[in-house]
C-alpha cells in the first residue's frame, strides 16, 4: 500500500513540467510589467506569446514556435495539466523511454501550432 502512495518523478516529466511552470511564471511577470508600464491588459500580453504564422514569417519571431505550447490560461489550468502530466508522463516514460518521450512531447508541441 505504501508503495502505491510513493511519489515518483522522472527526468522528462520533471523537465516538461518545469518548462510549463517557468513559461507560466514568465507570462505572469511580463503581464505585470506591461500593466505597470501602461501597455494594457492581459490580452495584449497573450498576443505576444501566441503562435501567429505571419509574425514568425514576416517579423522573424521564432520564439513563438517554442513558447506558445507551454503557456496556460491560469493557475487552475496549470495545476490540473501538471497533475495529468505527472500521472500520464511517468507511465509513458516507462513504456517509451526518456528520449523517445521527450522527442514526442517537443515535436507535438512545435507541430501543434503549424
Backbone torsions as a table, in degrees:
resi	resn	phi	psi	omega
1	UNK	NA	-44.6	179.4
2	UNK	-65.3	-30.9	178.6
3	UNK	-64.0	-34.4	178.4
4	UNK	-69.5	-29.2	-177.8
5	UNK	-86.9	-9.4	-178.2
6	UNK	-64.9	132.5	179.3
7	UNK	-80.7	133.3	177.9
8	UNK	-119.5	136.0	176.5
9	UNK	-130.2	131.1	176.4
10	UNK	-106.7	165.2	-174.8
11	UNK	-62.6	-45.8	-177.4
12	UNK	-70.3	-40.5	178.3
13	UNK	-61.0	-43.9	179.4
14	UNK	-66.3	-42.3	-179.2
15	UNK	-64.0	-50.3	-178.1
16	UNK	-67.7	-41.1	176.5
17	UNK	-61.7	-42.3	177.2
18	UNK	-64.0	-37.2	177.2
19	UNK	-63.1	-42.2	178.5
20	UNK	-66.2	-42.5	178.8
21	UNK	-65.8	-42.0	177.9
22	UNK	-61.4	-46.1	-179.2
23	UNK	-62.7	-41.9	179.9
24	UNK	-68.1	-36.4	176.4
25	UNK	-66.9	-41.6	176.8
26	UNK	-59.9	-43.5	178.6
27	UNK	-61.6	-42.3	179.9
28	UNK	-62.1	-46.5	-177.5
29	UNK	-71.5	-36.0	176.6
30	UNK	-69.7	-32.6	175.7
31	UNK	-63.8	-46.2	-179.8
32	UNK	-64.9	-39.7	-179.9
33	UNK	-67.5	-34.2	177.5
34	UNK	-70.0	-35.4	176.9
35	UNK	-65.3	-43.8	179.9
36	UNK	-63.3	-39.2	-179.3
37	UNK	-78.1	-9.0	177.1
38	UNK	84.8	27.1	-179.1
39	UNK	-88.1	1.7	176.5
40	UNK	112.8	-168.7	-172.1
41	UNK	-87.8	-164.2	-175.3
42	UNK	-63.4	-35.5	-176.7
43	UNK	-61.0	-40.4	179.7
44	UNK	-63.5	-37.8	179.7
45	UNK	-70.5	-41.7	-179.9
46	UNK	-63.5	-35.6	178.9
47	UNK	-65.0	-27.1	179.4
48	UNK	-66.5	-33.2	-176.1
49	UNK	-99.9	-13.2	-176.2
50	UNK	-68.5	163.6	-178.4
51	UNK	-93.3	106.4	175.1
52	UNK	-120.2	113.1	-177.5
53	UNK	-55.5	-37.7	-179.3
54	UNK	-66.3	-32.5	177.5
55	UNK	-69.0	-35.0	178.8
56	UNK	-70.6	-46.0	-175.2
57	UNK	-76.1	-46.4	-174.6
58	UNK	-82.7	-36.9	-174.6
59	UNK	-108.3	2.1	178.4
60	UNK	54.6	43.4	178.3
61	UNK	-92.9	71.9	-172.9
62	UNK	-67.1	-22.2	-179.4
63	UNK	-61.3	-25.8	-178.1
64	UNK	-61.0	-30.2	178.7
65	UNK	-63.2	-37.3	-173.2
66	UNK	-97.1	-24.4	-175.4
67	UNK	-89.3	-36.2	-173.4
68	UNK	-55.2	-42.6	-176.2
69	UNK	-68.2	-16.9	-173.3
70	UNK	-100.3	-1.5	177.9
71	UNK	-87.1	152.9	-179.3
72	UNK	-127.4	158.0	-172.9
73	UNK	-80.0	-3.4	-180.0
74	UNK	168.0	178.3	-175.7
75	UNK	-64.4	-45.7	-179.5
76	UNK	-63.8	-41.2	176.6
77	UNK	-58.7	-45.3	178.7
78	UNK	-62.6	-47.8	-177.6
79	UNK	-62.7	-46.2	-179.3
80	UNK	-66.4	-39.5	176.9
81	UNK	-66.3	-37.8	179.5
82	UNK	-68.9	-35.4	174.9
83	UNK	-65.0	-43.4	177.9
84	UNK	-65.5	-41.6	178.9
85	UNK	-63.5	-41.0	179.1
86	UNK	-62.2	-44.5	-179.7
87	UNK	-65.3	-50.8	-175.5
88	UNK	-78.6	-37.9	-175.2
89	UNK	-62.0	-41.2	179.7
90	UNK	-62.5	-44.3	180.0
91	UNK	-65.8	-45.9	-179.4
92	UNK	-64.0	-37.5	-180.0
93	UNK	-67.5	-35.5	175.8
94	UNK	-65.5	-39.7	-177.6
95	UNK	-75.0	-47.6	-172.0
96	UNK	-90.0	-35.4	-170.5
97	UNK	103.8	157.6	-173.8
98	UNK	-65.6	-50.7	-176.7
99	UNK	-65.2	-39.0	179.9
100	UNK	-66.1	-41.4	178.4
101	UNK	-66.0	-42.9	178.3
102	UNK	-61.4	-43.3	177.2
103	UNK	-61.5	-44.2	179.5
104	UNK	-62.3	-44.8	-178.9
105	UNK	-65.0	-49.1	-177.7
106	UNK	-68.4	-38.2	177.3
107	UNK	-66.2	-42.9	178.4
108	UNK	-63.9	-39.7	-180.0
109	UNK	-63.1	-44.9	-178.3
110	UNK	-71.2	-42.8	-177.5
111	UNK	-76.4	-14.8	-178.5
112	UNK	-65.6	-24.1	-179.2
113	UNK	-102.6	2.7	-177.1
114	UNK	-84.8	NA	NA
